[in-house]
Amino acid sequence: MTPEISARVVATDPQWLPHTFGPDGSRLTSVFVPRAKHQELMFLTDDHYLNHYAKAELPADAVGREIGDAATAPLHFIFHTAFCCSTLMVKALDIPGRSVGLKEPEILINVANRIARSDDAANRQRLALVLRLLARPYAPGETVIVKPSNSANRIVLPALEMLPQARAVLMHSDLPTLLRSVAKRGMWGRRWARKVFRNVSAWSSLQLGYEPGELFELTDLQVAGLTWLMQVHHFGEVARRMGSRVMVLEGAELIRDPSPVLGRAAALFALELDEPSLSAIANGSVFSRHSKFAQRDYSVDAREAEHDAAVAAHGEEIDLVVKWVEAVAAHCGVRATPAGPLPA
């Protein structure tokens, strides 16, 4: 920690990113991340900072009192259901001088969990402060695009309601893709699925009707499937509420035909990217490297090969779970897509 840093510096310098609130929410820890380091970091979390970046802990209200003097940029979002190319999207739209992409700031999980426990005025104020801090441009005229973790999806509607000018891309995969992605990650993928289920089920409006004992008996991929269903149902609710302010996107579209998809997202965020600029991004290094491991070459063929290997090992289980989730969705009266409820 670097307590000598003042609240004014933390509030006005966008390189001081909000990182986490303390247990009672009264103190805010910020971390100093220079603009040039963002592309090197997979996500803006402690797992990737590795104690290489200075931190400062200050009273949150002191930072809030100083934030009025900070510059403000347009702030938009890429929300997602995981394993749907959202990291690729935010990296593609990280264009120095035009836009900056912030990948999964840890603070948003902290605030989302607080709101899930108690959606009160104090936690809404914490969210408002965090959004104001994230909306500071690194360069004049830059737009800020934030991709929260899907564990922070509880804040989708509160954030968009607080920021009437904000727009959001709601990215999702199809169910087989999600299940393949979980399965190919082995024990850690399956553990992740149960962790996210616990998070989403605490606030989802979709009532699945399972007792705790019944949930315990489900396989890891069944739990992953229910998590996916709750998330796409939530995105359907958001899309109906927010209308043209959001763009619902299946991640595979970005892989199949990146330039027009990027064009739609750029138009939503008012980035004013012309066709040559979009083509340059689509044919550039962002799409030839792994979105999370930049040192690794990657391609559509490589992605398909990984999926084929997962199908070879887990295909029967995946097929069964897809059919089962479709039956659960029908029983609940919802579509297994972000389209929302079935017509009466």
C-alpha positions as a Markdown table, in Angstrom:
| # | Residue | x | y | z |
|---|---|---|---|---|
| 1 | Met | 0.0 | 0.0 | 0.0 |
| 2 | Thr | 1.1 | 3.6 | -0.6 |
| 3 | Pro | -0.9 | 5.7 | 1.9 |
| 4 | Glu | 1.0 | 8.9 | 0.9 |
| 5 | Ile | -1.0 | 9.1 | -2.3 |
| 6 | Ser | -3.8 | 11.7 | -1.9 |
| 7 | Ala | -7.5 | 11.2 | -2.5 |
| 8 | Arg | -7.3 | 13.9 | -5.2 |
| 9 | Val | -4.6 | 12.1 | -7.1 |
| 10 | Val | -6.6 | 8.8 | -6.9 |
| 11 | Ala | -9.8 | 10.5 | -8.0 |
| 12 | Thr | -8.4 | 12.5 | -11.0 |
| 13 | Asp | -5.8 | 10.2 | -12.5 |
| 14 | Pro | -7.4 | 7.3 | -14.5 |
| 15 | Gln | -4.3 | 5.2 | -14.0 |
| 16 | Trp | -5.5 | 4.8 | -10.4 |
| 17 | Leu | -8.1 | 2.1 | -11.0 |
| 18 | Pro | -10.7 | 1.3 | -8.3 |
| 19 | His | -9.9 | -2.2 | -7.1 |
| 20 | Thr | -11.9 | -3.2 | -4.0 |
| 21 | Phe | -13.9 | -1.8 | -1.1 |
| 22 | Gly | -13.0 | -2.9 | 2.4 |
| 23 | Pro | -15.2 | -5.2 | 4.5 |
| 24 | Asp | -17.5 | -2.4 | 5.7 |
| 25 | Gly | -17.4 | -0.5 | 2.4 |
| 26 | Ser | -16.0 | 2.7 | 3.9 |
| 27 | Arg | -12.5 | 2.4 | 2.4 |
| 28 | Leu | -11.5 | 2.1 | -1.2 |
| 29 | Thr | -8.3 | 0.4 | -2.5 |
| 30 | Ser | -7.1 | 1.6 | -5.9 |
| 31 | Val | -4.3 | 0.2 | -8.0 |
| 32 | Phe | -1.9 | 2.1 | -10.3 |
| 33 | Val | -2.0 | 0.6 | -13.8 |
| 34 | Pro | -0.4 | 2.7 | -16.6 |
| 35 | Arg | -2.3 | 2.7 | -19.9 |
| 36 | Ala | 0.6 | 0.8 | -21.6 |
| 37 | Lys | 0.2 | -2.1 | -19.2 |
| 38 | His | -3.4 | -2.9 | -20.0 |
| 39 | Gln | -2.7 | -5.0 | -23.1 |
| 40 | Glu | -0.2 | -7.1 | -21.0 |
| 41 | Leu | -2.7 | -7.9 | -18.3 |
| 42 | Met | -5.2 | -10.6 | -19.0 |
| 43 | Phe | -7.6 | -9.2 | -16.4 |
| 44 | Leu | -7.5 | -6.3 | -13.9 |
| 45 | Thr | -7.4 | -8.6 | -10.9 |
| 46 | Asp | -4.9 | -9.6 | -8.1 |
| 47 | Asp | -4.3 | -12.9 | -9.9 |
| 48 | His | -2.7 | -10.9 | -12.7 |
| 49 | Tyr | -1.3 | -7.9 | -10.9 |
| 50 | Leu | 1.0 | -10.3 | -8.9 |
| 51 | Asn | 2.0 | -7.4 | -6.5 |
| 52 | His | 3.7 | -5.6 | -9.4 |
| 53 | Tyr | 1.4 | -2.5 | -9.2 |
| 54 | Ala | 1.2 | 0.1 | -6.4 |
| 55 | Lys | -1.9 | 0.3 | -4.3 |
| 56 | Ala | -3.5 | 3.0 | -2.2 |
| 57 | Glu | -6.2 | 2.6 | 0.4 |
| 58 | Leu | -8.2 | 5.7 | 1.2 |
| 59 | Pro | -11.6 | 6.6 | 2.7 |
| 60 | Ala | -14.1 | 6.2 | -0.2 |
| 61 | Asp | -16.0 | 9.4 | 0.7 |
| 62 | Ala | -12.7 | 11.3 | 0.4 |
| 63 | Val | -12.2 | 10.0 | -3.1 |
| 64 | Gly | -15.8 | 10.8 | -3.9 |
| 65 | Arg | -15.4 | 14.4 | -2.8 |
| 66 | Glu | -12.6 | 14.9 | -5.3 |
| 67 | Ile | -14.1 | 13.1 | -8.3 |
| 68 | Gly | -15.9 | 16.2 | -9.5 |
| 69 | Asp | -12.6 | 17.6 | -10.9 |
| 70 | Ala | -11.8 | 14.5 | -13.0 |
| 71 | Ala | -12.4 | 14.4 | -16.7 |
| 72 | Thr | -15.3 | 12.3 | -17.9 |
| 73 | Ala | -15.4 | 10.0 | -21.0 |
| 74 | Pro | -18.4 | 8.2 | -22.6 |
| 75 | Leu | -18.6 | 4.8 | -20.7 |
| 76 | His | -20.0 | 1.7 | -22.3 |
| 77 | Phe | -20.0 | -2.0 | -21.4 |
| 78 | Ile | -19.5 | -5.5 | -22.8 |
| 79 | Phe | -21.4 | -7.9 | -20.5 |
| 80 | His | -21.2 | -11.6 | -21.1 |
| 81 | Thr | -22.0 | -15.2 | -20.0 |
| 82 | Ala | -18.4 | -16.4 | -20.2 |
| 83 | Phe | -16.6 | -18.4 | -22.9 |
| 84 | Cys | -18.2 | -16.3 | -25.7 |
| 85 | Cys | -15.3 | -14.2 | -27.1 |
| 86 | Ser | -15.9 | -11.2 | -24.9 |
| 87 | Thr | -12.2 | -10.8 | -24.1 |
| 88 | Leu | -11.5 | -10.8 | -27.9 |
| 89 | Met | -14.2 | -8.2 | -28.4 |
| 90 | Val | -12.9 | -5.7 | -25.8 |
| 91 | Lys | -9.3 | -6.2 | -27.0 |
| 92 | Ala | -10.4 | -5.5 | -30.6 |
| 93 | Leu | -12.1 | -2.3 | -29.5 |
| 94 | Asp | -9.1 | -1.1 | -27.4 |
| 95 | Ile | -7.8 | 1.6 | -29.8 |
| 96 | Pro | -5.4 | 4.1 | -28.3 |
| 97 | Gly | -6.6 | 7.6 | -28.8 |
| 98 | Arg | -10.1 | 6.4 | -29.7 |
| 99 | Ser | -11.1 | 3.9 | -26.9 |
| 100 | Val | -9.7 | 2.1 | -24.0 |
| 101 | Gly | -10.9 | -1.4 | -23.0 |
| 102 | Leu | -10.9 | -2.3 | -19.3 |
| 103 | Lys | -10.9 | -6.1 | -18.8 |
| 104 | Glu | -12.8 | -7.4 | -15.7 |
| 105 | Pro | -11.9 | -4.8 | -13.0 |
| 106 | Glu | -12.1 | -6.7 | -9.8 |
| 107 | Ile | -14.1 | -3.9 | -8.1 |
| 108 | Leu | -17.2 | -4.7 | -10.1 |
| 109 | Ile | -17.5 | -8.2 | -8.6 |
| 110 | Asn | -17.1 | -6.6 | -5.2 |
| 111 | Val | -19.9 | -4.1 | -5.8 |
| 112 | Ala | -22.1 | -6.7 | -7.5 |
| 113 | Asn | -21.9 | -9.0 | -4.6 |
| 114 | Arg | -22.8 | -6.2 | -2.2 |
| 115 | Ile | -25.8 | -5.3 | -4.3 |
| 116 | Ala | -26.8 | -9.0 | -4.5 |
| 117 | Arg | -26.8 | -9.1 | -0.7 |
| 118 | Ser | -28.4 | -5.7 | -0.2 |
| 119 | Asp | -29.6 | -3.5 | -3.0 |
| 120 | Asp | -29.7 | -0.4 | -0.8 |
| 121 | Ala | -28.7 | 3.3 | -1.2 |
| 122 | Ala | -25.2 | 2.8 | 0.2 |
| 123 | Asn | -24.3 | 0.1 | -2.2 |
| 124 | Arg | -25.9 | 2.0 | -5.1 |
| 125 | Gln | -23.7 | 5.0 | -4.1 |
| 126 | Arg | -20.6 | 2.7 | -4.2 |
| 127 | Leu | -21.5 | 1.5 | -7.7 |
| 128 | Ala | -22.0 | 5.2 | -8.8 |
| 129 | Leu | -18.6 | 6.1 | -7.5 |
| 130 | Val | -16.9 | 3.1 | -9.2 |
| 131 | Leu | -18.6 | 3.9 | -12.5 |
| 132 | Arg | -17.5 | 7.6 | -12.2 |
| 133 | Leu | -13.9 | 6.5 | -11.6 |
| 134 | Leu | -14.0 | 4.1 | -14.5 |
| 135 | Ala | -15.3 | 6.8 | -16.8 |
| 136 | Arg | -12.1 | 8.8 | -16.8 |
| 137 | Pro | -10.4 | 9.0 | -20.2 |
| 138 | Tyr | -6.7 | 8.1 | -20.6 |
| 139 | Ala | -6.5 | 10.5 | -23.5 |
| 140 | Pro | -8.7 | 13.4 | -24.6 |
| 141 | Gly | -11.6 | 12.2 | -26.6 |
| 142 | Glu | -11.3 | 8.5 | -25.6 |
| 143 | Thr | -14.3 | 6.4 | -24.9 |
| 144 | Val | -14.0 | 3.8 | -22.1 |
| 145 | Ile | -15.4 | 0.3 | -22.7 |
| 146 | Val | -15.6 | -1.9 | -19.6 |
| 147 | Lys | -15.9 | -5.7 | -19.8 |
| 148 | Pro | -16.9 | -6.8 | -16.3 |
| 149 | Ser | -16.5 | -10.5 | -15.2 |
| 150 | Asn | -19.7 | -12.4 | -15.7 |
| 151 | Ser | -19.7 | -12.8 | -11.9 |
| 152 | Ala | -20.6 | -9.1 | -11.8 |
| 153 | Asn | -23.7 | -9.4 | -14.0 |
| 154 | Arg | -25.9 | -8.4 | -11.1 |
| 155 | Ile | -25.0 | -4.8 | -11.9 |
| 156 | Val | -26.1 | -4.8 | -15.6 |
| 157 | Leu | -29.4 | -3.1 | -15.0 |
| 158 | Pro | -28.3 | -0.8 | -12.1 |
| 159 | Ala | -25.3 | 0.4 | -14.2 |
| 160 | Leu | -27.4 | 1.1 | -17.3 |
| 161 | Glu | -30.1 | 2.8 | -15.3 |
| 162 | Met | -27.5 | 5.1 | -13.6 |
| 163 | Leu | -25.9 | 6.0 | -16.9 |
| 164 | Pro | -28.6 | 6.9 | -19.4 |
| 165 | Gln | -26.0 | 7.5 | -22.2 |
| 166 | Ala | -24.3 | 4.1 | -21.7 |
| 167 | Arg | -24.7 | 1.3 | -24.2 |
| 168 | Ala | -23.9 | -2.4 | -23.7 |
| 169 | Val | -23.1 | -5.4 | -25.8 |
| 170 | Leu | -24.6 | -8.5 | -24.2 |
| 171 | Met | -22.5 | -11.4 | -25.4 |
| 172 | His | -23.4 | -15.1 | -25.0 |
| 173 | Ser | -22.4 | -18.5 | -26.4 |
| 174 | Asp | -24.8 | -21.2 | -27.4 |
| 175 | Leu | -25.2 | -23.9 | -24.7 |
| 176 | Pro | -23.0 | -26.6 | -26.4 |
| 177 | Thr | -20.1 | -24.1 | -26.6 |
| 178 | Leu | -20.4 | -23.3 | -23.0 |
| 179 | Leu | -20.5 | -26.9 | -21.9 |
| 180 | Arg | -17.5 | -27.8 | -24.1 |
| 181 | Ser | -15.5 | -24.9 | -22.7 |
| 182 | Val | -16.3 | -26.0 | -19.1 |
| 183 | Ala | -15.5 | -29.7 | -19.9 |
| 184 | Lys | -12.1 | -29.0 | -21.6 |
| 185 | Arg | -10.9 | -27.1 | -18.5 |
| 186 | Gly | -11.3 | -30.2 | -16.4 |
| 187 | Met | -11.7 | -29.9 | -12.6 |
| 188 | Trp | -11.1 | -26.2 | -12.6 |
| 189 | Gly | -13.8 | -25.6 | -15.2 |
| 190 | Arg | -16.3 | -27.7 | -13.3 |
| 191 | Arg | -15.5 | -25.9 | -10.1 |
| 192 | Trp | -15.9 | -22.6 | -11.8 |
| 193 | Ala | -19.4 | -23.6 | -13.0 |
| 194 | Arg | -20.6 | -24.4 | -9.5 |
| 195 | Lys | -19.1 | -21.1 | -8.2 |
| 196 | Val | -20.9 | -19.0 | -10.8 |
| 197 | Phe | -24.1 | -21.0 | -10.3 |
| 198 | Arg | -24.1 | -20.0 | -6.6 |
| 199 | Asn | -23.5 | -16.4 | -7.6 |
| 200 | Val | -26.2 | -16.1 | -10.3 |
| 201 | Ser | -28.8 | -18.1 | -8.5 |
| 202 | Ala | -28.7 | -15.7 | -5.5 |
| 203 | Trp | -30.2 | -12.9 | -7.6 |
| 204 | Ser | -31.7 | -14.4 | -10.8 |
| 205 | Ser | -35.4 | -13.9 | -11.4 |
| 206 | Leu | -35.6 | -17.3 | -13.0 |
| 207 | Gln | -37.0 | -19.7 | -10.4 |
| 208 | Leu | -35.8 | -23.2 | -11.3 |
| 209 | Gly | -37.6 | -24.9 | -8.5 |
| 210 | Tyr | -34.9 | -27.2 | -7.3 |
| 211 | Glu | -34.4 | -28.0 | -3.6 |
| 212 | Pro | -30.8 | -27.9 | -2.3 |
| 213 | Gly | -30.6 | -31.7 | -2.1 |
| 214 | Glu | -31.7 | -32.0 | -5.7 |
| 215 | Leu | -29.1 | -29.4 | -6.8 |
| 216 | Phe | -26.4 | -31.4 | -5.0 |
| 217 | Glu | -27.2 | -34.5 | -7.1 |
| 218 | Leu | -26.7 | -32.7 | -10.4 |
| 219 | Thr | -23.6 | -33.2 | -12.4 |
| 220 | Asp | -21.1 | -30.3 | -12.9 |
| 221 | Leu | -22.3 | -29.9 | -16.5 |
| 222 | Gln | -25.9 | -29.8 | -15.5 |
| 223 | Val | -25.0 | -27.0 | -13.1 |
| 224 | Ala | -23.1 | -25.2 | -15.8 |
| 225 | Gly | -26.2 | -25.6 | -18.1 |
| 226 | Leu | -28.5 | -24.1 | -15.5 |
| 227 | Thr | -26.1 | -21.2 | -14.9 |
| 228 | Trp | -26.0 | -20.5 | -18.7 |
| 229 | Leu | -29.9 | -20.6 | -18.8 |
| 230 | Met | -30.2 | -18.1 | -15.9 |
| 231 | Gln | -27.7 | -15.8 | -17.5 |
| 232 | Val | -29.3 | -15.7 | -21.0 |
| 233 | His | -32.7 | -15.3 | -19.4 |
| 234 | His | -31.3 | -12.3 | -17.5 |
| 235 | Phe | -29.9 | -10.8 | -20.8 |
| 236 | Gly | -33.4 | -11.2 | -22.3 |
| 237 | Glu | -34.8 | -9.2 | -19.5 |
| 238 | Val | -32.2 | -6.5 | -20.0 |
| 239 | Ala | -32.8 | -6.4 | -23.7 |
| 240 | Arg | -36.5 | -5.9 | -23.3 |
| 241 | Arg | -36.0 | -3.2 | -20.7 |
| 242 | Met | -33.2 | -1.3 | -22.5 |
| 243 | Gly | -34.2 | -1.8 | -26.2 |
| 244 | Ser | -31.8 | -0.1 | -28.6 |
| 245 | Arg | -29.3 | 0.7 | -25.9 |
| 246 | Val | -28.1 | -2.9 | -26.0 |
| 247 | Met | -26.9 | -5.3 | -28.7 |
| 248 | Val | -27.4 | -9.0 | -28.1 |
| 249 | Leu | -24.6 | -11.0 | -29.7 |
| 250 | Glu | -23.7 | -14.6 | -29.9 |
| 251 | Gly | -19.9 | -14.8 | -29.6 |
| 252 | Ala | -19.5 | -17.2 | -32.6 |
| 253 | Glu | -20.6 | -14.3 | -34.9 |
| 254 | Leu | -17.5 | -12.4 | -34.0 |
| 255 | Ile | -15.3 | -15.3 | -35.0 |
| 256 | Arg | -17.2 | -16.1 | -38.3 |
| 257 | Asp | -17.3 | -12.5 | -39.6 |
| 258 | Pro | -15.5 | -10.1 | -37.4 |
| 259 | Ser | -15.6 | -6.9 | -39.4 |
| 260 | Pro | -19.4 | -6.3 | -39.6 |
| 261 | Val | -19.8 | -7.4 | -36.0 |
| 262 | Leu | -17.2 | -5.0 | -34.9 |
| 263 | Gly | -18.9 | -2.3 | -37.0 |
| 264 | Arg | -22.2 | -2.9 | -35.2 |
| 265 | Ala | -20.5 | -2.7 | -31.8 |
| 266 | Ala | -18.5 | 0.4 | -32.8 |
| 267 | Ala | -21.7 | 2.1 | -34.0 |
| 268 | Leu | -23.5 | 1.3 | -30.7 |
| 269 | Phe | -20.6 | 2.9 | -28.9 |
| 270 | Ala | -20.3 | 5.8 | -31.3 |
| 271 | Leu | -16.6 | 5.0 | -32.0 |
| 272 | Glu | -16.8 | 6.2 | -35.7 |
| 273 | Leu | -14.7 | 3.5 | -37.2 |
| 274 | Asp | -14.7 | 3.3 | -41.0 |
| 275 | Glu | -14.5 | 0.2 | -43.1 |
| 276 | Pro | -10.7 | 0.3 | -43.6 |
| 277 | Ser | -10.3 | 0.6 | -39.8 |
| 278 | Leu | -12.6 | -2.3 | -39.1 |
| 279 | Ser | -10.9 | -4.4 | -41.7 |
| 280 | Ala | -7.5 | -3.6 | -40.3 |
| 281 | Ile | -8.6 | -4.8 | -36.8 |
| 282 | Ala | -10.3 | -7.9 | -38.1 |
| 283 | Asn | -7.2 | -8.9 | -40.1 |
| 284 | Gly | -4.7 | -7.8 | -37.4 |
| 285 | Ser | -2.9 | -9.4 | -34.6 |
| 286 | Val | -5.9 | -9.3 | -32.2 |
| 287 | Phe | -7.6 | -12.1 | -34.2 |
| 288 | Ser | -4.4 | -14.1 | -34.8 |
| 289 | Arg | -3.5 | -14.4 | -31.1 |
| 290 | His | -5.2 | -16.1 | -28.2 |
| 291 | Ser | -7.4 | -13.5 | -26.5 |
| 292 | Lys | -6.2 | -14.5 | -23.0 |
| 293 | Phe | -2.6 | -15.6 | -23.8 |
| 294 | Ala | -1.2 | -13.1 | -26.3 |
| 295 | Gln | 2.0 | -15.1 | -26.7 |
| 296 | Arg | 0.0 | -17.9 | -28.3 |
| 297 | Asp | -0.9 | -18.0 | -32.0 |
| 298 | Tyr | -4.6 | -18.7 | -32.4 |
| 299 | Ser | -7.1 | -19.1 | -35.3 |
| 300 | Val | -10.6 | -20.3 | -36.1 |
| 301 | Asp | -9.1 | -23.7 | -37.0 |
| 302 | Ala | -7.3 | -24.0 | -33.7 |
| 303 | Arg | -10.5 | -23.1 | -31.8 |
| 304 | Glu | -12.5 | -25.7 | -33.7 |
| 305 | Ala | -9.8 | -28.3 | -33.0 |
| 306 | Glu | -10.1 | -27.6 | -29.3 |
| 307 | His | -13.9 | -27.9 | -29.5 |
| 308 | Asp | -13.6 | -31.2 | -31.5 |
| 309 | Ala | -11.3 | -32.6 | -28.8 |
| 310 | Ala | -13.8 | -31.7 | -26.1 |
| 311 | Val | -16.7 | -33.3 | -28.0 |
| 312 | Ala | -14.6 | -36.5 | -28.5 |
| 313 | Ala | -14.1 | -36.8 | -24.8 |
| 314 | His | -17.4 | -35.4 | -23.5 |
| 315 | Gly | -19.8 | -35.4 | -26.4 |
| 316 | Glu | -22.4 | -37.8 | -25.1 |
| 317 | Glu | -22.7 | -36.0 | -21.7 |
| 318 | Ile | -22.9 | -32.6 | -23.5 |
| 319 | Asp | -25.7 | -33.8 | -25.8 |
| 320 | Leu | -27.7 | -35.1 | -22.8 |
| 321 | Val | -27.2 | -31.9 | -20.8 |
| 322 | Val | -28.3 | -29.8 | -23.8 |
| 323 | Lys | -31.6 | -31.8 | -24.1 |
| 324 | Trp | -32.1 | -31.6 | -20.3 |
| 325 | Val | -31.6 | -27.8 | -20.1 |
| 326 | Glu | -34.0 | -27.4 | -23.0 |
| 327 | Ala | -36.6 | -29.4 | -21.0 |
| 328 | Val | -35.9 | -27.3 | -17.9 |
| 329 | Ala | -36.4 | -24.1 | -20.0 |
| 330 | Ala | -39.7 | -25.4 | -21.4 |
| 331 | His | -40.9 | -26.3 | -17.9 |
| 332 | Cys | -40.0 | -22.8 | -16.7 |
| 333 | Gly | -41.8 | -21.2 | -19.7 |
| 334 | Val | -38.7 | -19.5 | -21.1 |
| 335 | Arg | -36.6 | -19.8 | -24.2 |
| 336 | Ala | -33.1 | -21.2 | -24.0 |
| 337 | Thr | -31.9 | -17.9 | -25.6 |
| 338 | Pro | -31.8 | -14.3 | -24.6 |
| 339 | Ala | -35.2 | -13.8 | -26.4 |
| 340 | Gly | -37.0 | -14.2 | -23.1 |
| 341 | Pro | -40.4 | -15.7 | -22.2 |
| 342 | Leu | -42.4 | -17.8 | -24.6 |
| 343 | Pro | -45.5 | -16.2 | -26.0 |
| 344 | Ala | -48.7 | -17.0 | -24.2 |
